[in-house]
């Protein structure tokens, strides 16, 4: 039976009070900057770190392991979901949404 190779992970969750995306650091702090997160190469260590996160329901909710890749500035996201989570709350416009909002606002001024 072949075993799949474990990909590097970070522990991520949502801050209980603010709802911000947070990542677990090597010194057991929660940070809002993914590049400060602990990049975990060992599958057993990743599971242990996740258990630590889950044991902190007074600080975070929805903890899980997310795939990440190493970079010279720390871990970076591998999947679109994590990329979006690094950019902050989605209750404001980004990219195309921002451009469409600007066009809509300009149209409103023309009508007035």
N, C-alpha and C positions, 0 to 999 in steps of 0.2 A: 504494500500500500504506500503510495507516495504522499508526503505531507506537503502542504502549501507553505511557502516561505512567509514568515511573519513580516509584515510591512511596518515601518516605524509609526508610532502613535503618539498622540497627545491626549491628555484628559481634558475634556471641556464640559461646561455646564452653563446654566444661567444663574446669575446672582439672584438670590431670593428677594432681596429688598428692591433693587433697581430693575431687575430683569435683563441687565446687560450680559452679553456673552463674556465668559471668563475662562481662563486656562490655568491649570495647576502647574506651579513651578517646582523645580527640584528641591527647594527648601520649604515646601508645603504651603506656600502663599497662593492666593488667587490673584491673577493679573488680567487686565483688560487688553493686554498686548500679546498676541500669539507668539511673537518672536522671543518673548521671555519664558515661554512654556518649556517644560521638560520634554525633550524628544526621547521617547522610550523605544529602545531597539529590541528588548527581550519581552516575549509574550507573557511570561509568568509575572515579571515585574509590572507590566502594563495592567494586568488583572489586579494585582495588589494595589496599585495606585488608584485604580477605579474604585476598589472597595473603600479606600480611604475617602475618596470624594463622596461616595454614597453615604458614608457614615457622618456627613456634615450637613444634615437637612436644615440646620439653622442658618447656613450660609449659602448653599446652592441647591438647585433642583435640576433634574433631568441630566445628570452626569452620564457621559458615555465616552468611549474611545473613538477618536477620529484619526484617519490616516493623515500623515504629514510627511514632508520631505525636509531634509536638512538644507540649510543655506548658510552663507557666511554671516548672516544676521540673525540666525536662529531658525526655528521651524517655520515652514510655510505650508499653506493648505494645498491639498492634492485635488480635492473635489469642489465643485461649484458651490455646494451648500456651505462648506467651511469658508470659502472665499467670501461669500455674502455675509456670513456671520462675523468676519473680521472687519467689515465695513460699518458695523453698528446697526441700530434698529432700522427696520424696513418701513417705518411709518412716514418716511419722507422720500421724495423722488430722487432717483439715480439715473445717470446715463440718458437713454432715450426718453424715459419718463420725465426727466428734468427738461429736456429740450421741448417735448410736447407741452409741458406745463407753461414754458416761456412763450410758446406760440399761442397757446390758449389765452394767456394773460394779455398778450399784445393785441389779439383779436378783440378782447373785451374793451380795451382802451379805444380801439378804432370805432366801435359801435357807440361809444358814449358821446 
